[in-house]
């Protein structure tokens, strides 16, 4: 009697395999240090420290604790924008409206809040809601109308900027909130209050992105949208929510800029569009989605701000900042070339088609 051998269990389907690959049951510490993202994050912070110390060669006033505080304060705006931008890029998208939402947040905060403490209590949530609605509209256009993220967010940025221009008639009027200004001016043990808040915000962002069900679902969607859908993840709802968070981050950066600068302008968000993307990419996040961590984005924000500070000290033309930002993005993409090609082949196949 011949015994028929039972067939081996079928291999996991592509969606199941992709989702399985996106999960890792190793302990958090081992997983972090074994991951190439940890190496990238550590390298970015190390390069930032070296540049800060080396800047003393430019001026004796550089390289000290006071300059480091200034760099951390200036990088806070890129960190805030980079959190929302990083979540969007984690999905495989891109938000080009962050400059306009930052301007909208600053203009509304400057106009609505002013010096009133009572207005601060309702004004900040109202500003964040208004800018989150911009992101919500981006998400609707991308998911329901199937407009590419690049086009949708670029168009929405132009619309929002035009609204700001019409609302202010070219010149925002109002007053900066003393409370917001105190975050940058008041010192505790010789250190601005905002510097104490930055590590807390960075830790919160890291935990939200990497240690919550919401964040893990974003990784799954970025790895394979089809697999995430098969696994029961509401891809459309999470995509809309992510763009809304990016919009709210733009509004928060605008509010904080009003406190730092003591006013608002219609161009306050423009210098931060490219750095918000560069910080995410330099921090190790894959431009195709599915890989990245917020601590890397924080390091990228500090690195880019350090470079910008050195450029200002050398009195180079403003255009060189944009050139260097573009070169840094290109260099980061070249260093991650193999990882990007692997992700591209996994998502689209070797032939480039879905």
C-alpha positions in Angstrom: 0.0 0.0 0.0 1.5 3.3 -1.1 1.3 6.1 1.4 0.5 9.4 -0.2 2.6 12.2 1.1 0.6 15.2 2.2 1.5 18.4 0.4 3.5 20.9 2.4 1.7 23.9 3.7 1.3 26.6 1.0 3.6 29.5 1.2 2.2 32.7 2.5 0.5 34.9 -0.1 2.2 38.1 -1.1 0.0 40.3 1.1 0.4 38.0 4.1 4.2 37.8 3.6 4.5 41.5 3.4 2.6 42.1 6.6 4.6 39.4 8.3 7.8 41.1 7.2 6.6 44.4 8.6 6.3 42.9 12.1 9.2 42.0 14.3 8.9 40.2 17.6 12.4 40.8 18.8 12.9 42.9 22.0 12.7 46.6 21.4 16.4 47.3 22.3 17.8 44.5 20.1 15.5 45.4 17.2 16.6 49.0 17.4 20.3 48.4 17.4 20.1 45.6 14.8 18.2 47.8 12.4 20.1 49.9 9.8 17.8 52.8 10.8 19.4 52.9 14.2 22.8 53.2 12.5 21.5 56.1 10.3 20.0 57.9 13.3 23.2 57.6 15.3 25.3 58.7 12.4 23.2 61.8 11.8 23.4 62.9 15.5 27.2 62.2 15.4 27.7 64.3 12.3 25.7 67.1 13.9 27.8 67.1 17.0 31.0 67.1 14.9 29.8 70.0 12.8 28.8 72.0 15.9 32.3 71.5 17.5 34.1 72.1 14.2 32.2 75.4 13.7 34.5 76.9 16.4 37.0 77.2 13.6 34.7 79.8 11.9 34.2 81.9 15.0 35.2 81.6 18.7 31.5 82.2 19.6 30.5 79.0 17.8 30.8 75.5 19.1 29.6 76.3 22.7 26.5 75.7 24.6 24.9 79.0 23.7 25.2 78.2 20.0 23.9 74.7 20.6 20.8 76.1 22.3 20.2 78.4 19.4 20.5 75.5 16.9 18.0 73.4 19.0 15.5 76.3 19.1 15.7 76.9 15.4 15.5 73.2 14.6 12.3 72.9 16.6 10.2 74.2 13.7 11.7 71.6 11.3 11.1 68.9 14.0 7.4 69.8 14.2 6.9 69.9 10.4 9.1 66.8 10.0 6.8 64.7 12.3 3.8 65.2 10.1 5.8 65.0 6.9 7.5 61.9 8.1 4.1 60.2 8.7 3.0 61.1 5.2 6.2 59.8 3.7 5.9 56.7 5.8 2.7 56.0 3.8 4.6 56.6 0.5 3.1 60.0 0.0 4.3 63.6 0.2 2.9 66.9 1.6 3.9 70.0 -0.3 1.3 72.1 1.5 3.2 72.3 4.8 4.7 75.7 4.0 1.2 77.1 3.4 -0.4 75.5 6.5 2.5 76.8 8.6 1.8 80.3 7.2 -2.0 79.9 7.8 -1.3 78.8 11.4 0.9 81.7 12.1 -1.4 84.3 10.5 -4.5 82.9 12.4 -2.6 82.7 15.7 -1.3 86.3 15.2 -4.8 87.5 14.4 -7.0 85.5 16.7 -5.0 85.0 19.9 -3.1 88.2 20.5 -2.3 89.1 24.1 -5.4 87.6 25.6 -5.0 84.5 27.8 -8.6 83.5 27.2 -8.1 83.7 23.5 -5.1 81.4 23.9 -7.3 78.7 25.4 -9.7 78.5 22.4 -7.4 80.1 19.8 -4.7 77.3 19.7 -7.3 74.5 19.2 -9.1 76.6 16.6 -5.9 77.2 14.6 -4.9 73.5 14.8 -8.4 72.5 13.6 -8.3 74.9 10.7 -4.9 73.6 9.5 -6.0 70.0 10.1 -8.9 70.6 7.8 -6.5 71.5 5.1 -4.7 68.2 5.6 -8.1 66.5 5.7 -8.9 68.0 2.3 -5.6 66.7 1.0 -6.4 63.2 2.2 -9.9 63.3 0.6 -8.5 64.3 -2.7 -5.8 61.7 -2.6 -8.0 58.8 -1.5 -11.4 59.6 -3.0 -10.5 61.5 -6.2 -7.2 59.5 -6.7 -5.2 62.7 -7.3 -1.5 62.0 -6.9 -0.2 63.4 -3.5 2.4 65.6 -5.3 -0.3 67.4 -7.3 -3.0 67.4 -4.6 -0.8 68.9 -1.9 0.9 71.4 -4.3 -2.5 72.7 -5.4 -3.9 72.9 -1.9 -0.8 74.8 -0.8 -1.4 77.4 -3.5 -5.1 77.7 -2.5 -4.3 78.1 1.2 -1.6 80.7 0.5 -4.1 82.6 -1.7 -6.6 82.5 1.1 -4.0 83.9 3.5 -3.2 86.7 1.1 -6.9 87.6 0.7 -7.5 87.4 4.5 -4.6 89.7 5.4 -4.7 91.9 2.4 -0.9 91.3 2.2 -0.1 92.4 5.8 -1.1 90.3 8.8 -2.3 92.4 11.7 -2.4 91.4 15.4 -0.2 90.7 18.3 2.0 87.9 19.4 0.9 86.0 22.5 3.1 86.7 25.6 2.8 83.1 26.7 4.1 81.8 23.4 6.9 84.3 23.4 7.8 83.2 27.0 8.5 79.7 25.7 11.5 81.0 23.8 12.5 83.9 26.1 12.0 82.6 29.6 15.0 80.6 31.0 15.0 77.9 33.6 18.5 77.4 35.1 19.9 79.4 32.2 18.2 77.3 29.5 15.1 78.4 27.4 12.0 76.5 28.3 11.5 75.3 24.8 14.8 73.4 25.0 13.4 71.3 27.8 10.3 70.6 25.8 12.0 69.3 22.7 13.2 65.9 24.1 9.7 65.3 25.5 8.2 66.1 22.1 10.7 63.9 20.3 10.0 61.0 22.7 6.3 61.4 22.3 6.6 61.5 18.5 8.8 58.4 18.4 6.5 56.4 20.6 3.4 57.4 18.6 5.0 56.5 15.3 6.8 53.3 16.4 5.0 51.9 19.4 1.3 52.4 18.8 -1.2 50.5 16.7 -1.7 53.6 14.6 2.0 53.9 13.8 2.3 50.1 13.0 -0.6 50.4 10.6 1.2 53.2 8.8 4.2 51.0 8.4 2.0 48.3 7.0 0.4 50.6 4.5 3.7 52.0 3.4 5.1 48.5 2.9 2.2 47.3 0.9 -1.2 49.1 0.6 -2.8 46.0 -0.9 -1.6 43.8 1.9 -2.7 46.3 4.5 -6.2 46.3 2.9 -6.4 42.5 2.9 -5.3 42.5 6.6 -8.4 44.6 7.4 -6.7 48.0 7.8 -8.9 50.9 6.8 -6.3 52.4 4.4 -8.5 55.3 3.3 -9.4 56.5 6.8 -5.8 56.2 8.0 -4.4 58.1 5.0 -6.9 61.0 5.5 -6.0 61.0 9.2 -2.3 61.1 8.5 -2.6 64.1 6.1 -4.8 65.8 8.7 -2.0 65.3 11.3 0.5 66.8 8.9 -1.7 69.8 8.5 -2.1 70.2 12.2 1.8 70.0 12.6 2.1 72.8 10.1 -0.4 74.9 12.1 1.6 74.2 15.3 4.8 75.2 13.7 3.2 78.5 12.6 1.9 79.1 16.1 5.4 78.5 17.6 7.0 80.7 15.0 4.8 83.6 16.0 6.0 83.2 19.6 9.6 83.0 18.5 9.6 85.9 15.9 6.9 88.0 17.6 4.9 88.4 14.5 3.6 86.7 11.3 4.4 87.1 7.6 3.0 85.6 4.4 6.4 84.0 3.7 7.1 82.5 7.1 6.5 79.0 5.9 8.3 79.0 2.6 11.8 78.4 3.9 10.7 75.2 5.7 9.2 73.2 2.9 12.4 71.7 1.6 14.0 71.2 5.1 10.8 69.3 6.3 11.4 66.8 3.5 15.2 66.8 3.8 15.1 66.1 7.5 12.9 63.1 7.0 15.0 61.6 4.2 18.3 62.3 5.9 17.0 60.7 9.0 16.7 57.4 7.2 13.0 57.3 6.2 12.5 55.6 2.8 10.9 57.9 0.3 8.8 55.0 -0.9 7.3 54.4 2.5 7.4 51.6 5.0 10.6 52.4 6.8 11.8 55.2 9.1 11.7 56.5 12.6 11.1 59.9 14.1 14.3 60.1 16.1 16.1 60.0 12.8 14.0 63.0 11.6 14.9 64.9 14.8 18.6 64.2 14.1 18.1 65.3 10.5 16.4 68.6 11.6 19.4 69.4 13.9 21.9 68.5 11.2 20.2 70.7 8.6 19.9 73.6 11.1 23.6 73.3 11.9 24.5 73.5 8.3 22.2 76.4 7.8 23.8 78.2 10.7 27.3 77.6 9.4 26.2 79.0 5.9 24.9 82.1 7.6 28.2 82.5 9.6 30.2 82.2 6.3 27.9 85.0 4.8 27.2 82.8 1.8 24.2 83.8 -0.4 20.8 82.5 0.7 20.5 80.4 -2.4 23.4 78.2 -1.2 21.1 76.9 1.6 18.7 75.5 -1.0 21.5 74.1 -3.0 22.9 72.3 0.0 19.5 71.0 1.1 19.0 69.5 -2.4 22.5 68.0 -2.3 21.9 66.5 1.1 18.6 64.9 -0.1 20.4 63.5 -3.2 23.3 62.2 -1.1 20.8 60.5 1.3 19.0 58.9 -1.6 22.2 57.6 -3.1 23.3 56.1 0.2 19.9 54.4 0.5 19.9 53.4 -3.2 19.9 49.6 -2.6 17.2 49.8 0.0 15.0 52.0 -2.3 15.5 49.7 -5.3 14.5 46.7 -3.1 11.4 48.4 -1.9 10.5 49.5 -5.4 10.8 46.0 -6.8 8.8 44.6 -3.9 6.0 47.1 -4.5 5.9 47.3 -8.3 7.8 44.3 -9.4 11.0 44.1 -11.5 9.2 45.2 -14.6 8.0 48.4 -12.9 4.3 47.6 -13.3 1.8 46.9 -10.6 
